[in-house]
Amino acid sequence: MFRAADVAEEEGRYPESDERLSCFRELGRRGGLERIAVSLERLLPGRRTSWPHAHEREEEWAYVLEGEVTLWLDGETHLLRAGDFVAFPAGTGIAHTVRNDGTRDAILLVGGERSRGTDRLWYPEHPERRAQMGEARWWADHPESAGGRG
């Protein structure tokens, strides 16, 4: 047992990118979880949790604890407020990210399956990730209905 405030906050960033993403505390790792990732994320105004992406094999979810955020889901946006939950099933090819388009911090509890190196990902707006991740991790044959529009 521990307090979330006792877990060091880290700032997300992709390799070779200057974009600053959400600040997060890896609660699951601190609690000894090996198969499940759970993080408390502080999303500052103007930032997002990740680049839009989709997983072939790993499920993810997010629960808004405080504030308002914009869910970017396959190119369409949806407003989420405190108390809203969203799930991202694996294998759909539907890309997603969460942005803070407001003026106040938002707090999210996010989770999913911890990568075991067998998952493949697709980043519709950042094809340079393919070279960074390597061919084995890039999901080139994602479903055709997947977006990236917007």
N, C-alpha and C positions, 0 to 999 in steps of 0.2 A: 504494500500500500504506500502511496506517495501523493504529494500534491502536484498538480500540473505545473504550478508556478515554480516548482523546484527543478523542472526539466529545462535544460538550456534551449532557448529559442534560436532557431537557425533561419537563414534567409535562402529561399529557393532561387536557383539560377541554372539555366542550361549551359552546357559547355559552349564556349566561343560566342556567348551572347552577353550583352550588357543589360538586358532587361531584368529588372528586379521583380521577383514573384512574391508570393505570400511568405509570411514568417510563420514557422511551424514548430511545434513541440512534438517529438515522436514518443507518444505515450505508450503505444504497444511495445515498442522495442525496450523502453525503460521497464515495463512490466514483465519482460521476459517472453513476450509472444514471438514466435518464430514464423508462423504461417499467416498471421493476420496483422495488417498494418492499421494503426489507429493514430491519428494526429489531431491536435488542436491547432487550427490555422487562424492567424490574424491577417485579414486581407485589408490592406491599406487602400485608401482611395486611389484610383488610377492603376491598380495592379490586378493581376489575375492569378489563379492557382497554378496554371500550367499553360502550355500551348495546346490548342485543340488537338485531341488525340483520341484514338479508339484502341481497345485491347481485344486481341483474339481470344484469350483464355482467362483473363482475370477480371473479376467483377469489382466495381467500386461503388461508393455511395457518399453522400454529403448531407449533413443536417445543419441548418442555419440556427445558431444559438442567439446571435445578436446582429442587428442591422438588416440591411437590404443588399442584395446582390443580383447580378444579371447572370442567368444561366444561358450559355451559348451552347445550343444543342443542334448539331448538324446544320449550322448556318442560321438557325432561328433563335431569337432571344425570348426569355421568359423571366419575369421578375419573381424573385424568391425573397421571402421575409422570415423573420424569426419564427421558428416552429415548422418551417417547410422542410421536407425531406425529398431527396431525389436519388434514384438508383440508376446505375449504368451497367446493364447486363453485358456479359462478355459475348463476343462473336457477332454482334450486330453490325459493326462497321460504323456506327453512329458516333461521330466525333463530338467531344464535349470539353468545356472548360467553364470556370466560374469567374466572373469579373466583378470588381467593385467600381461602379460608375458613379457612386455617390460622393459625399463629402465627409463621411464618418467611417471609422474602422468597422469592419464586420468580423464576426467570430463564427467559425465553422468547425464542426466535428466531422472529420472525414475518415474513411477507412476503405479497406479492400483486402484482397489477397496479396500477400507479400510475394514478390517476384522470385521464382525459382530458376530463372534463366530459360524457361521454355515458352514464355509468352512472346507474342509478336505484337508490335504496335504500328500504327499508321498515324502520321502527322500531316493532314491535308494542306495546311498552310505553311509547312516548314519541311520541304523535301530534303533539305540539307541534313536532317536528322538521319537519313538513310545511311550516309557515309559515316556519320559519327557513331551510330549504333552497330553497323555491320549488317550484311545481308541476312544473316540468320535471325536477327531480331526485328527486321522490317517486315510489315504485313502487306506485301505487295498484292496479294489476291483477296483483299477485303471485299465484302459484298458491293455490287455495283450501285445499289440504292443509297450508299453512304454519301454524305454531303460534302461539306467544305465550302458551301455557298455562303459568302458573307464574311 
